[in-house]
Amino acid sequence: MDLLYSRYTNPTEFMNAYIMQGRFGEFVDNILKMDRERKKETAQKKQDDRLWLAYIHSMSEQSFHDWKNELMGDKEPTNYAMTDKQSYAVKNRVKGILNRITPV
């Protein structure tokens, strides 16, 4: 409800109009989408502000846009997932190390 009161002066009347039209689900979906977009834009702006501060302190000769693109680059995400074969190899290596340890 807080989302509605921050946006509309009388949200109950507004919601009743949608309920009478049988479109309440659409109304809720739109409110949630708009809130999600607002949060996404706020997070993006916060990230850009932080990058701007880092750019200023870097004393780079590049433009901010070029510096940001170089920093954020379209690098492929690193995949740390292991296959079953790799997992068993690591387990066996660890067992070998642990077997060599003798308690005092």
N, C-alpha and C positions, 0 to 999 in steps of 0.2 A: 504494500500500500504506500510505503514511503516514496517509491518511484513515481507513483501517480500524484501524490500531493505536492511533490517538488516540481511537477510539470503542469498540472492542471489546477485551477482554482476550486472546482467542484467535481472531483473525479467520480463520485457516486452517481451523479446525474449522467455523466458521460458514459459510465459503464452500463447503466440501465438502458440507455439508448441502444448500445450494442447488443445487450441481452434481448431486448424487444425485437431486434432485427435478426436474432439468431446468429450473430457474428461474434460472440464473446471470445471464442477460441482464437479467432483472427486478431482480435484486439490484444489479447494477452501475448500472442506470438509477436505482434508488431512492437509492443512495449519492450519485451525481452530482447528482440533484435536491436532496437534502438539503444538500449542500455549497454548491450555487448559492444556495439560499434563505438559508443562514447568511451567506454573503458579502453578499448583497443586504441583509439585515437589518443587518449590521454597517456597511455603507456608508450606509444610511439613518440609523442612529443617529449616525454620525460627522457627517453633514450636519446633522442636527437639533441636535447639540451646537454646531456652528459657528454655525448660525443663532441659537441661544440667546445665544451670546456677542455676536453682532452686535446682537441685540435689546436686550440689557442696555446696551450702549454707545450705542445710538441714543436712549435716554431717551424713548422713545415713550409717549404717553398710551394707546395701544391695548393690548389684551391680546396676548399672544404669538401666539395662534391667529389673530387678526385681522391682526396685523402680517405674519405669515408668509404668510397667504392673499393679502394685498395685494402682497407682494413676489414671491411665486411665481406669482401670478395665472394663470389659464387663458388666457394669450395664445397666439394662433396663432403657430407657428414661422414665422420669416421665410424665404421661399423665394428663394434667390439664383440659381436656375437661369435660364439665358437661353434664349430661343427661337433658332432658327437665324437668323431675320431680325435679331434684336438682336445676335447674335454677329457677323454680317457687317457691321452698321453700326458696331460698335465697331472691328472690324479696319480698315475703310475710314477711320475717323476717325484711328486711330493711324498708318496709312500716310500720310495727308495731313500729319500733324504731322511725321513722320520725313522726308518729302520736302522740307519747308521748311528742314530743318537742312542746312547746308553745312559740311563739314569744313574745318578751317583748314589 
